[in-house]
C-alpha cells in the first residue's frame, strides 16, 4: 500500500510541476524567455530536452545561464573561457528553427545574479534542474530563496520527474 501511495504522491507532484510550468509560460505575452540555470557539469539531456520542449511549445526563447561565484571559484581566465565555450556549444546544440537559444555567463552571487537577470529579461519562468549531484542541497536552497524573491515562477525539477512524466503520457500535460 505504501508503494502505491508513493506512486500517487509522485504522480500528483509531476502533474503540479507540469501545470505550474504551463501556467507560467502562458501567463504573459506570446514569446518571452525561459531562463534555464546550468552548472555546466551535470546537465542531463532529459532535463535540457524538457526545457526546450517547454520553450518551443510557448514560443519562448531559451536562455542558458551559468553563474560563476568569484567567492567560491578562483579567478582563472582560461577556466572562464572554457566555461563560456562549453555554454555556447550547449546553446548551439539546442538551437532549433522553432526556438532561439542564447548563452549567458555572468559573475557574482548566484542568487542575486539569477534574480537580476530574470528581471532584466522579463523571464516568464526560471528553470532550475535538480541533478542529484553533491551540491544538490545548496541547489535546492537556492531554488527556495529564488522562489521567495522572484516575480516569475521558479520551477525546480529533476531527471526523475522528467522521466516519470514521459513514461506516463497523462502526466505530460504541456500541450
C-alpha positions in Angstrom: 0.0 0.0 0.0 2.8 2.4 0.8 4.3 1.9 -2.6 1.0 2.8 -4.3 0.8 5.9 -2.1 4.3 7.0 -3.0 3.4 6.4 -6.7 0.3 8.5 -6.3 2.2 11.2 -4.5 4.8 11.3 -7.2 2.1 11.4 -9.9 0.4 14.4 -8.2 3.8 16.1 -7.8 4.6 15.7 -11.5 1.2 17.0 -12.6 1.7 20.0 -10.3 5.1 20.7 -11.9 3.6 20.4 -15.4 0.7 22.6 -14.5 2.9 25.3 -12.9 5.2 25.4 -15.9 2.2 25.6 -18.3 0.6 28.5 -16.3 3.9 30.3 -16.1 4.6 30.1 -19.8 1.1 31.1 -20.8 0.8 33.9 -18.2 2.1 36.7 -20.3 2.5 37.7 -24.0 3.5 35.1 -26.5 7.2 34.5 -26.6 9.2 35.6 -23.7 12.2 33.9 -22.1 12.6 30.7 -20.2 15.7 31.2 -18.1 17.5 27.8 -17.6 20.2 27.9 -14.9 23.0 25.4 -15.6 26.1 24.3 -13.7 27.6 23.0 -16.9 28.7 19.8 -15.3 25.6 17.7 -14.7 23.1 18.7 -17.4 21.1 15.7 -18.3 19.8 15.5 -21.9 16.3 14.8 -20.5 16.3 18.0 -18.4 17.6 20.1 -21.4 15.0 18.5 -23.7 12.2 19.2 -21.2 13.2 22.9 -21.1 13.5 23.1 -24.9 10.1 21.5 -25.4 8.5 23.9 -22.9 10.1 26.9 -24.6 9.2 25.7 -28.1 5.6 25.0 -27.2 5.1 28.5 -25.9 7.2 30.4 -28.5 9.8 31.4 -25.9 13.5 32.0 -26.2 15.6 29.6 -24.1 18.4 31.4 -22.2 21.1 29.2 -20.7 22.6 31.0 -17.7 25.8 29.9 -15.9 26.9 31.9 -12.9 30.4 31.9 -11.5 30.6 33.0 -7.9 34.1 34.6 -7.5 34.0 33.9 -3.8 33.6 30.2 -4.4 35.7 29.8 -7.6 39.2 31.1 -8.1 39.5 33.5 -10.9 41.3 31.7 -13.8 40.8 33.3 -17.2 41.4 30.0 -19.0 38.7 28.3 -17.0 36.3 31.1 -17.6 37.0 31.0 -21.3 36.4 27.2 -21.2 33.1 27.7 -19.4 32.0 30.3 -22.0 32.9 27.9 -24.8 31.0 25.0 -23.2 28.0 27.2 -22.6 28.0 28.5 -26.2 28.4 24.9 -27.5 25.5 23.8 -25.4 23.3 26.6 -26.7 24.2 25.8 -30.3 23.4 22.2 -29.8 19.9 23.1 -28.6 19.1 25.7 -31.3 16.1 24.8 -33.5 14.1 26.6 -36.1 11.2 26.9 -33.6 13.3 28.4 -30.8 16.1 30.9 -30.3 18.7 29.9 -27.7 21.1 32.2 -26.0 24.1 31.6 -23.7 25.0 33.9 -20.9 27.9 33.7 -18.5 27.7 36.1 -15.5 29.7 36.6 -12.3 28.6 37.2 -8.8 26.4 35.8 -6.0 24.2 33.2 -7.8 21.0 34.3 -6.0 21.5 38.0 -6.9 22.7 37.4 -10.4 19.8 35.0 -11.3 17.2 37.3 -9.8 18.6 40.4 -11.6 18.9 38.5 -14.9 15.3 37.3 -14.6 14.1 40.9 -14.0 16.3 42.3 -16.8 15.0 39.9 -19.5 11.4 39.7 -18.0 11.7 35.9 -17.7 8.4 34.0 -17.7 10.0 31.1 -15.9 13.2 30.2 -14.2 14.1 26.6 -14.6 16.4 25.1 -12.0 17.1 21.5 -12.9 18.0 19.3 -10.0 20.8 17.0 -10.9 21.3 14.7 -7.9 24.9 15.9 -7.5 26.9 16.5 -4.3 25.8 20.1 -4.5 22.1 19.2 -4.5 21.3 20.6 -1.1 22.8 24.0 -2.0 20.9 24.0 -5.3 17.6 23.3 -3.6 18.3 26.0 -1.0 19.0 28.4 -3.9 15.7 27.4 -5.6 13.8 28.1 -2.3 15.4 31.6 -1.9 14.6 32.4 -5.6 11.0 31.3 -5.2 10.6 33.9 -2.4 12.5 36.7 -4.2 11.4 36.4 -7.9 8.3 37.8 -9.5 8.2 35.0 -12.1 7.8 31.3 -11.1 10.8 29.2 -10.3 10.5 25.6 -11.4 12.8 23.1 -9.8 12.6 19.8 -11.5 14.7 16.6 -11.6 15.8 14.0 -14.0 13.5 11.6 -12.1 10.4 13.9 -12.6 11.0 14.3 -16.3 11.4 10.6 -16.9 8.2 9.9 -14.9 6.3 12.5 -17.0 7.5 10.9 -20.2 6.7 7.4 -19.1 3.1 8.3 -18.3 1.6 10.4 -21.1 -1.3 11.5 -18.9 1.2 13.4 -16.7 2.8 15.2 -19.7 0.2 18.0 -19.7 2.1 20.7 -21.6 0.3 20.7 -24.9 
